[in-house]
Amino acid sequence: MKIALIGYGKMGKTIERIACERGHQIVCIIDENNQQDFDSEHFKNAEIAIEFTTPAVAVQNIRKCFERGIPVVCGTTGWAEHLPALKNEIKKNGYTLFWASNFSLGVNIFIEINKYLAKIMNEFPVYDVKIDEIHHIHKKDAPSGTAITLAENILQYIKRKTSWIKGSAEDSKQMEIFSAREGEVVGVHSVLYESQVDKILLTHEMKSRDGLALGAVLAAEFTFGKKGFLSMNDLLKF
């Protein structure tokens, strides 16, 4: 495939390496300093774009791709409030977007286990539940998109919780999410169930960005030739 990279930080560079190792061609790289290249011939020749930038610019980057007829794989989080409007645009105009809060295979297995555990723990109100997440100091959004995904899945099944909150809860119906930004930590997510007598801890820790980058490239391969809104559930078929 001919791939355009939007965002050329550590993730973008890792995606470039893995995409090339899998036989793909990077035809255009766009970062904050060359926004004019959205109108370049190199970008127009791309068959798909992979977008890893920041919450402030992700939506406009996606729409720029749509306007030029280029499908998008997006791994930027922190802008989910715009997702319903984008889904309407995708359905109305036949655009293509693959979005995930996390592209790691391990994290997505972790997310499925979290759902299953939440179903069980709904029956045991003696356990409170909270989420802890740690990322590198460069990450803009907090809580992370993955932490929010975990929280929203828990809220689907645990009826004694009605919402999540960043930091300390004001009442028992709120589920706490604690976020920390430390050094170059790739990503650690933990779901903790705790009673007065014991605790159950479910944790996933990323060792490197390679797993995220590989997932993004696999998503691009899966998305090629398809239409509509796609997610890791479509790719992994859990």
Order of alpha helices (4+ residues) and beta strands (2+ residues): beta-alpha-beta-alpha-beta-alpha-beta-alpha-beta-alpha-beta-alpha-beta-beta-beta-beta-alpha-beta-alpha
